[in-house]
Amino acid sequence: MIDLFTEIMYMHCDMTILDSLVLGLVEGLTEYLPVSSTGHLIITQYLLGLGKSTALDAFEICIQGGAILAVLGLYFKRVSEMWAGVCGKNPAGLRMLANIIVGFLPAAIIGVLCAGLIKEYLFNAETVMLTWALGGVVILLYVRAREKQGKDFGGKALEELNWKGSLVVGFMQCIAMIPGTSRSLMTMLGGLCTGLSVAAAVEFSFLLGLITLGAATCHDAMKHGSAMVAELGWGPIIAGTFMAWLSAIIAVKWMVGYLNRHSLSIFGWYRIAAAIVMLLFVLNGMEVAY
C-alpha cells in the first residue's frame, strides 16, 4: 500500500510532488498577469534542476487547466450569459460569444501554421529575455502616452465591442506566440487600443483566454496525455493543477482590483527586472530550448 502511494505521489522522473506544486503556483500567478507564464516557468524549471521532456512540456501546458477553471468560476455569470445566448435566451450573451470566437480564430489559424517554426527557433532563454524587456518598454511607453493624452481608466464597456475590435485583439494575441511576450499583455493592449476601458479590456482578455488556453490544454492532453501520465503519475498532475487554480484566483482578483486604481506601469518595470534576472542566468550558463 505504501509503495502504491509513493508511486502515485511522485513523478517517475526527477521531479517530486513539491516541484509540481511550485510549477503550479508559478503558472497560476503568472498566466493572467501581463508578465509571461512561459518565461517564469523556464526560470523555475532551471532553479528546480529539471530537465526537458515531452511529458514535462505537456504537464506545463495541462496545468493551465487549473487557471482556466479559476477564471471560469470568477466569471461564471458572464459565461452563463453566453450559454443563455446559445440557447436563444440572451442576445447580448450570444454577441459576446461571437466576439470571443472571432478573437480566437487568428490564433487558431496562425498557431497551426507556425507552431512548429516557433518552437524550433524561438523557444529559448534569449528570446524570452528580449521579449520580456521589449514588453516592459512597450508598457511604459503606452502608459506615458496615455497620461500625456489625459486619459483615465475610462473607455467603452465590453458590451460595446464589435467583431472588428475582437479581430484586432485576436491578431494581437498571435504576437504572444513568441515566448515571453505574454498573451494577457497583448490582448489587454489590443482591447485598450480598440477603445475599451481598462476593466473591459482585462475581462475580455480573461474570457478570450478560456477558449485559447482551453484549446491548447486539450490539444496537449490528447496528444501527450498518456505519455505524461505514464512518466509523471496522476498525483503531481492533480496537485499542480489544483495549485494553478488556487493561485490564479488570487492573481486575477488582485490584478482586477489593482488596475481599477493604477496603471500597467508596475508590470513594465517588473518585466524589465525579470529580463535582467534572465540575463544573469544565461550568463551563468542556463540553456533552454524546447
N, C-alpha and C positions, 0 to 999 in steps of 0.2 A: 504493500500500500504506500509506504514511504517512497519507494523507488518510482512508483507511478506518479505521485505528487511532484517529485523532483523533476521528472521528465516533462510534465505539463508546465511547470512554473519556470523552467529555464530553457533558453534557446539552445538549439542543437549546434550553435556556433559559439563564438567567443563573447556574445552579448547576453547579459543577465537581465532578469526582470527589472532590476533597478535602472539599467541602461534604457530599457523600453519606456519606463516611466519618465525618465529625463527627456527622451526624444519626444514623447507625447506632450510633455509640458512645454517644450520649445515650440513644437508645431502649433499647439493651441494658442499660445501667447502671441505668435508672430503671423499666423495665417491671414488674419483680417486687418492687422495693422500695416501701414504702408512702409514696411521695412524689409520685406522679402523673407519668407519662411525658408526658402531654399538655401540662402546664404547662411542663416543661423543653424540649419541642420548640418551643413557642411562643416562648420566650425565645431559644433557639438560632437559630431561623429569623430572628428580629428582628436578632440580633447579626450573622448572616451576610448580612443585607441582602437576603433572599429575599422575593419577592412571593408572592401566593396564586394557586393554580391547581388545577383538578380533578386534574390529573396529579400535582402535588406532594402534595396531600392523600392521594391513593391510594398514593403512594410511602411516606408516613409510616405508613400502615396496613400495607402489604405487607411492609415490612422487619421487622414483628413476627414474620414467619415465621422469621427467624433466632433470635429469642428463644425462640420455641416449640420449635424444634429443639434448643436448648440444654437446656431442661427435659426434653424427650423423651429426650435422651441421659443426663442426670443421673439421671432416674427411670425408666430403661428397665426395670429389674426389676419395678417396680410396674405399669408399662404391660403388660409381658409377662404378669403375673398376671391382669390384666383380660382380655387376649386369650385366655388359657387358660380363663378363666371363660366367655367367649362360646362356646368350643369344648366346654364341658361338663366341663372338667377341673379347675376351681378355683372352688368355690362362693364363697369369700371374695372372690376377684377379681371375680366377677360382681356380688356385692353392692356392691363398691366402684364399679364402673362404673355401676350403677343409681343410686347416691348422686350421682355426678357428673352424670349426665343430669338427675336431679331438681333439682340445684343450678343447672343451666344453663337449665332451662325458663322461670323467671321473666324472665330477661334476654332470652331469645329472643322471648317474647310481648310484653313491655313495650317492648323495643327496636324491634320492628316498628311498634308503635302510636305510639311517642313520638319516634322518631329525628329526624323532620323538625322537630318543635317544639323539641327540644333544640338542634339545630344552628342553628335560626333565632334563638333567644332567649338561649341560654346560652354559646355558643362565642365568648367574648370575654375579654380580659385581666382585666377587672374581676371576672368570675365566678371565674376561676382564682385570682386574688389572694385573694378572700374564702374560697373553699373550702380553699385551702392553709392559711390562718390558722385557720379553724374546725377543720379536720382535725388541725392541730397541738395545738390546745387540747383536743380530744377525746382524743387520745393521752395527753397529760399528765394529764388528769383520770382516765382509765382506769387508768393506771399507779399514780397516787396511791391510788385506791380499792382496787386490788389489793394494794398494800403495806399499807394500813390493815387489810385483812382477813387479812393474814399469809399470803397465797398465794404460792407459789413458781412454778417453771416446770412443776409437775406438772399432771395432768389426765387425761382419757380418751385412750386410744390411738385412732388413726384407724379401726381395725377396729371400734370400739365406736360409731361414728357411725351413726345411723339416718336414715331418709328425712325425718323431721320436722326433725332438725338440719340436714340438707342443704338443705331448703327455706328454713330461716332464713338460711343462708349465701347462698342464691340470691337472696332478696329484698334482703339487704344489698348484694349485688353490683349490683343495679339502681340503688342510690343513686349508685354510681360512674359512672353515665352522665352525671352532671353533671361537666363538665370541671374538673380539678384535685382531685377528690375522692380518686382512686386506687382502682382495682379491688382491688389487693393489700391495701390498708389495710382496706377494708370487708369483704372475705372473711376476712381474718385475725381481725378483731374479731368477725365473725359466728361463726367457729369457736370462738373463746375464750368467747364468750357461751353457746355450747351445751355448754360444759364440756370441750372438747378441750384437751390440753396445748399449749404454745406450738409444739413441734415438729410435732405433728399438725395444728394449725391452719395452719401455714405450708405443710406438704406438701399439704394439701387445697386451699389457695389456688392453689398451683402447678398441681396436677392439673386443677382446675376451669378454670384459665386455658388449658390445652391446647385444650379444646373451645370455650371462649368466644372467645379470641383467634383460634383457628383458623377459626371461623365468620366472624368479622369480616374476616380476611385473605382468605379465599376469596371472600367477597361482593364486596369491593372489587376483587380481582383479576379476577373475572369481569365486573364491571360497568364498570370503568375501565381494565382491563389493557392493552387495545390502544392507548388514548389515552396511557397512561402510558409505554409502550414507545416510541411514536411521538415523544413530546415529550422524554422524558428519555434514552432509549437503554438498552441492556442492561447496559453496563459499570457505571454508577453504581448500578443496582438490585442487581446481584450484589455489588458492593463494600459497599453499605450493609447488605445482608442478612448478609453474612459478618461485618462488624464488629459488628452487633447480636448475632449468635450468640456471638462470642468474648467480648464484654463482658458478655453475660448470664450466661455460665458463671462468670465472675469474680464478678459481683454476687451471684448465687444462692449460691455456695459461701461467700462472705464473710458474707452475711446469716444463713444457717443456722448457721454457727459462732458468730456474734455473739449471736444471740438465744438460743442454748443457754446463754449465760453472763450476758446482760444483758437489760434491759427494752427496750421500744419507745421510751422517752423521748427518745433521741437523734434519732429521726425526727420527734418532735413539735417539738423545738426547731429542727430543720432546716427543717421546713415553715413555721414562723413567720418564720424568717430569709428563706426564699425568698419569702414573701408581701411582706416589706418591700422586697426587691430588685425584685419585680414592680411595687410601688407606685412606686418610683423611676423605673422605665422608663415607666410610664403617665404620670407627671408630666412626663417628658421628651418625651412626645408619641407613645408607642407606641400604635398602634391595631391590634387583632387581631380579626377577625371571619371566620367561615367561611361 
